[in-house]
Amino acid sequence: MKIQSAARTALGAAVVGLIFSLIQVITMAVQLANDGYYWARIALAVVSGLKWVYIGLIVFFIFFLFRSSSLVKGAWGLGAGALVQLAFAAWNSYLLFSDPQWGEWLGSNIYLFLIELAVPLALLVFSILLARNPKGTAVRYVALLAGLALLVTIAYQVFILRQFDIFTLFDIASASFIAQWFWVLFLEWKSFEI
């Protein structure tokens, strides 16, 4: 089944994305420690810099592939990861908007930074709908929305932030394969098994 094979690919992509996220966060933590920051601040930077969406997606795809009878638990795992990521993304957006220097520097482009809220919000809504009514048509359309949010985030990283380091490249590849699963789910929704 296409959904199952795409889910295996998406699970691998989420694991790779999480590994590179951990490497990036550890590198940042070492740099902060070398600069003399307190451990509490370093710990906060590590927790907020981690890609919680990948953790939620890994939990979801493990349940989807290996324990499909407990898919609701996987959906709640995805929702928890998305909620944590959404909280940190909202906090970062608040800090950005509340700093007048950023507002003056970015002007009307400051609203582009709200794109960081798109993926965790879409995945949170997807997980809630999937837990409540896995065969509902709303799940299908929110899956499309989640896939599009992932693609918009890729475009945001490349064209707005102009990030081209190794961490961003693996993040883009991971997000692309995960977006593919949501696209396949949208197309093959009738064959979606619970």
Phi, psi and chi 1 to 4 in degrees:
 res  aa     phi    psi   chi1   chi2   chi3   chi4
   1 MET       -  138.9  177.9 -171.5  -68.4      -
   2 LYS   -63.3  -37.1  -71.2 -178.8 -177.8  177.7
   3 ILE   -64.4  -41.0  -65.5  176.4      -      -
   4 GLN   -66.0  -45.5  -64.6  -72.0  -27.7      -
   5 SER   -67.6  -37.3   60.9      -      -      -
   6 ALA   -66.9  -33.3      -      -      -      -
   7 ALA   -67.9  -38.4      -      -      -      -
   8 ARG   -62.5  -43.9  -73.1 -173.1 -170.3   90.8
   9 THR   -63.0  -42.9  -55.4      -      -      -
  10 ALA   -66.6  -36.3      -      -      -      -
  11 LEU   -63.4  -45.9  174.1   59.7      -      -
  12 GLY   -61.2  -40.1      -      -      -      -
  13 ALA   -65.8  -39.6      -      -      -      -
  14 ALA   -66.5  -38.4      -      -      -      -
  15 VAL   -64.1  -46.0  168.7      -      -      -
  16 VAL   -62.5  -43.5  169.2      -      -      -
  17 GLY   -60.7  -40.7      -      -      -      -
  18 LEU   -66.5  -41.0  179.9   61.5      -      -
  19 ILE   -60.5  -47.3  -71.1  169.5      -      -
  20 PHE   -70.2  -29.5  -84.9   86.9      -      -
  21 SER   -65.0  -42.2  169.5      -      -      -
  22 LEU   -63.7  -43.0  -75.7  170.4      -      -
  23 ILE   -61.3  -43.4  -67.1  169.7      -      -
  24 GLN   -63.4  -42.5 -174.9  177.6   21.3      -
  25 VAL   -67.9  -41.1  163.6      -      -      -
  26 ILE   -65.4  -41.5  -69.6  168.3      -      -
  27 THR   -60.1  -42.7  -55.8      -      -      -
  28 MET   -65.0  -40.4  178.3 -172.4   64.7      -
  29 ALA   -64.0  -41.1      -      -      -      -
  30 VAL   -63.1  -42.1  169.4      -      -      -
  31 GLN   -63.8  -42.2 -177.8   62.9   42.0      -
  32 LEU   -64.9  -39.3  -69.5  174.2      -      -
  33 ALA   -64.2  -40.5      -      -      -      -
  34 ASN   -66.0  -29.0  -70.4  -21.4      -      -
  35 ASP   -83.0   -1.9  -68.7  -17.7      -      -
  36 GLY    89.7   17.6      -      -      -      -
  37 TYR   -72.6  153.4  -75.7   92.4      -      -
  38 TYR   -70.0  153.8  -67.8  111.1      -      -
  39 TRP   -65.1  -32.0  -75.6  106.1      -      -
  40 ALA   -63.0  -41.5      -      -      -      -
  41 ARG   -69.7  -37.3 -171.4  162.3 -178.4  179.7
  42 ILE   -64.4  -43.1  -66.1  171.0      -      -
  43 ALA   -62.0  -41.4      -      -      -      -
  44 LEU   -63.6  -40.5 -179.6   61.2      -      -
  45 ALA   -64.6  -37.7      -      -      -      -
  46 VAL   -67.4  -48.0  166.9      -      -      -
  47 VAL   -64.3  -41.5  171.1      -      -      -
  48 SER   -76.5  -25.3   64.1      -      -      -
  49 GLY   -85.0  -12.9      -      -      -      -
  50 LEU   -71.2  144.5 -164.8   61.3      -      -
  51 LYS   -85.7   89.1  -62.5  -80.1 -177.3  152.9
  52 TRP   -66.5  -25.3  -70.2   94.3      -      -
  53 VAL   -62.4  -39.1  166.0      -      -      -
  54 TYR   -64.2  -38.7  -74.6  140.5      -      -
  55 ILE   -62.2  -46.3  -64.4  170.3      -      -
  56 GLY   -62.1  -40.4      -      -      -      -
  57 LEU   -66.7  -37.9  -74.9  164.2      -      -
  58 ILE   -62.0  -47.1  -70.2  168.1      -      -
  59 VAL   -59.2  -45.8  169.9      -      -      -
  60 PHE   -61.4  -48.5  171.1   71.1      -      -
  61 PHE   -69.2  -30.3  -74.5  123.8      -      -
  62 ILE   -64.2  -46.2  -73.1  172.2      -      -
  63 PHE   -64.8  -41.2  -84.9   96.8      -      -
  64 PHE   -61.6  -42.5 -179.8   78.6      -      -
  65 LEU   -84.1  -38.8  -70.1  168.9      -      -
  66 PHE  -112.5  -17.4  -54.8  112.4      -      -
  67 ARG  -141.3   60.5  -62.7 -161.9   55.8 -165.2
  68 SER   -63.1  -20.3   57.6      -      -      -
  69 SER   -69.2  -20.4   60.3      -      -      -
  70 SER  -109.8   35.9  -57.9      -      -      -
  71 LEU   -60.5  -30.6 -173.4   63.7      -      -
  72 VAL   -62.5  -38.7  171.7      -      -      -
  73 LYS   -63.7  -40.3  -69.2  179.7 -176.9  175.8
  74 GLY   -62.8  -38.8      -      -      -      -
  75 ALA   -64.5  -39.6      -      -      -      -
  76 TRP   -69.5  -33.1  -72.3  123.7      -      -
  77 GLY   -63.3  -43.1      -      -      -      -
  78 LEU   -63.0  -43.1  173.8   59.9      -      -
  79 GLY   -62.2  -39.4      -      -      -      -
  80 ALA   -64.7  -45.3      -      -      -      -
  81 GLY   -62.4  -41.0      -      -      -      -
  82 ALA   -67.0  -37.1      -      -      -      -
  83 LEU   -66.6  -42.0 -173.9   61.5      -      -
  84 VAL   -63.7  -44.8  173.0      -      -      -
  85 GLN   -63.0  -39.8 -174.1   77.2   46.0      -
  86 LEU   -63.8  -40.1 -177.5   62.6      -      -
  87 ALA   -62.4  -45.3      -      -      -      -
  88 PHE   -69.2  -37.6  -76.3  121.0      -      -
  89 ALA   -65.8  -39.5      -      -      -      -
  90 ALA   -66.4  -39.2      -      -      -      -
  91 TRP   -64.4  -43.3  178.2 -109.4      -      -
  92 ASN   -62.5  -40.8  -72.4  -23.7      -      -
  93 SER   -64.8  -40.8  -63.1      -      -      -
  94 TYR   -60.9  -45.0  168.0   74.9      -      -
  95 LEU   -62.0  -38.9  -68.6  177.1      -      -
  96 LEU   -66.4  -45.0 -171.8   74.0      -      -
  97 PHE   -71.6  -29.0  -79.5   89.9      -      -
  98 SER   -83.2  -10.6   62.3      -      -      -
  99 ASP   -91.2  111.4 -172.3  -13.2      -      -
 100 PRO   -62.5  -26.6   12.9  -19.7      -      -
 101 GLN   -64.4  -42.9 -175.5  178.8    2.9      -
 102 TRP   -65.4  -42.4  -81.2  106.0      -      -
 103 GLY   -62.0  -38.9      -      -      -      -
 104 GLU   -70.3  -38.1 -173.1  177.9  -52.1      -
 105 TRP   -72.8  -41.3 -174.6   57.4      -      -
 106 LEU   -90.3  -24.2  -66.4  168.5      -      -
 107 GLY    63.7 -135.7      -      -      -      -
 108 SER   -71.6  -15.6   61.7      -      -      -
 109 ASN   -72.1   -7.0  -68.0  -28.7      -      -
 110 ILE   -61.3  -28.0 -163.2  167.6      -      -
 111 TYR   -70.5  -16.0  -64.6  103.5      -      -
 112 LEU   -63.0  -25.2  -70.9  171.5      -      -
 113 PHE   -72.6   -9.9  -72.2   84.2      -      -
 114 LEU   -71.6  -12.5  -68.6  174.9      -      -
 115 ILE   -59.5  -28.1  -68.8  173.8      -      -
 116 GLU   -61.6  -19.4  -69.6 -174.6   23.3      -
 117 LEU   -83.3  -16.3  -57.4  172.9      -      -
 118 ALA   -64.3  -50.7      -      -      -      -
 119 VAL   -65.6  -52.6  170.3      -      -      -
 120 PRO   -62.4  -34.3   14.1  -23.0      -      -
 121 LEU   -66.9  -44.9 -173.5   59.4      -      -
 122 ALA   -63.8  -41.0      -      -      -      -
 123 LEU   -69.8  -33.1  -69.2  178.8      -      -
 124 LEU   -65.3  -45.9  180.0   62.0      -      -
 125 VAL   -64.1  -42.0  172.1      -      -      -
 126 PHE   -58.9  -46.0  174.4   79.0      -      -
 127 SER   -65.5  -39.1   66.5      -      -      -
 128 ILE   -65.3  -45.9  -68.8  169.6      -      -
 129 LEU   -65.0  -39.5  -69.2  174.2      -      -
 130 LEU   -65.8  -37.9 -173.5   64.5      -      -
 131 ALA   -69.7  -32.6      -      -      -      -
 132 ARG   -85.0  -41.0  -64.5 -168.0   58.8  144.1
 133 ASN  -150.8   82.8 -174.4   10.2      -      -
 134 PRO   -59.3  -28.2  -20.6   29.9      -      -
 135 LYS   -98.2    5.9  -67.2  -64.2  -90.0 -175.4
 136 GLY   -70.4  151.2      -      -      -      -
 137 THR   -68.2  -24.3   54.2      -      -      -
 138 ALA   -62.5  -34.4      -      -      -      -
 139 VAL   -60.0  -41.1  170.5      -      -      -
 140 ARG   -61.9  -46.7  178.6 -175.9 -172.8 -163.6
 141 TYR   -75.1  -31.6  -67.5  108.6      -      -
 142 VAL   -72.3  -29.8  174.4      -      -      -
 143 ALA   -61.9  -42.1      -      -      -      -
 144 LEU   -62.2  -42.7  177.0   63.1      -      -
 145 LEU   -62.6  -41.4 -179.0   66.1      -      -
 146 ALA   -64.7  -42.4      -      -      -      -
 147 GLY   -62.1  -42.0      -      -      -      -
 148 LEU   -66.5  -37.9  -70.4  174.5      -      -
 149 ALA   -62.3  -39.9      -      -      -      -
 150 LEU   -63.1  -41.9  -76.0  160.7      -      -
 151 LEU   -67.9  -37.9  -64.9  176.7      -      -
 152 VAL   -64.7  -37.7  165.9      -      -      -
 153 THR   -64.6  -37.6  -58.1      -      -      -
 154 ILE   -62.1  -47.1  -68.5  169.8      -      -
 155 ALA   -62.1  -37.3      -      -      -      -
 156 TYR   -62.8  -43.8  165.8   73.1      -      -
 157 GLN   -64.9  -39.8  -73.8  179.5  -49.9      -
 158 VAL   -81.0  -48.5  173.0      -      -      -
 159 PHE   -92.5  -29.4  -62.1  114.0      -      -
 160 ILE   -94.2  -54.8  -54.3  -60.8      -      -
 161 LEU   -79.9  -19.2  -61.5 -179.4      -      -
 162 ARG    53.4   48.5  -59.9 -170.2 -173.7  -80.3
 163 GLN   -93.3  127.1  -65.1  176.9  -21.0      -
 164 PHE  -136.0   23.8  -65.2  103.9      -      -
 165 ASP   -80.4  175.3   58.9    2.4      -      -
 166 ILE   -64.4  -35.4 -172.6   70.4      -      -
 167 PHE   -65.4  -41.7  -58.8  112.3      -      -
 168 THR   -67.2  -38.7  -56.2      -      -      -
 169 LEU   -62.1  -43.1  -67.1  176.6      -      -
 170 PHE   -70.8  -33.8  -84.7   95.9      -      -
 171 ASP   -64.2  -41.7 -164.4   29.5      -      -
 172 ILE   -65.2  -44.1  -72.4  169.8      -      -
 173 ALA   -62.5  -43.8      -      -      -      -
 174 SER   -62.3  -47.2  -62.1      -      -      -
 175 ALA   -61.8  -35.5      -      -      -      -
 176 SER   -64.8  -45.1  -60.1      -      -      -
 177 PHE   -69.1  -33.6  -74.9  115.7      -      -
 178 ILE   -69.8  -41.2  -65.8  165.8      -      -
 179 ALA   -60.5  -34.3      -      -      -      -
 180 GLN   -61.9  -39.6  178.5 -170.2   11.9      -
 181 TRP   -62.7  -42.9 -178.6   81.6      -      -
 182 PHE   -65.1  -36.1  -76.3  103.3      -      -
 183 TRP   -65.7  -43.9  176.1 -113.1      -      -
 184 VAL   -64.2  -40.5  170.5      -      -      -
 185 LEU   -61.4  -39.6  176.1   60.6      -      -
 186 PHE   -62.0  -42.7  174.3   72.4      -      -
 187 LEU   -75.3  -41.1  -65.3  177.6      -      -
 188 GLU  -102.2   29.6  -56.4  -73.7  -33.3      -
 189 TRP   -57.4  -35.3  172.4   70.5      -      -
 190 LYS   -62.9  -31.1  -67.1  -71.7 -174.2 -173.9
 191 SER   -93.2   10.7   59.9      -      -      -
 192 PHE   -68.8  117.1 -176.9   53.8      -      -
 193 GLU  -103.4  144.3  -67.1  179.5    6.6      -
 194 ILE  -113.5      -  -60.5  131.5      -      -
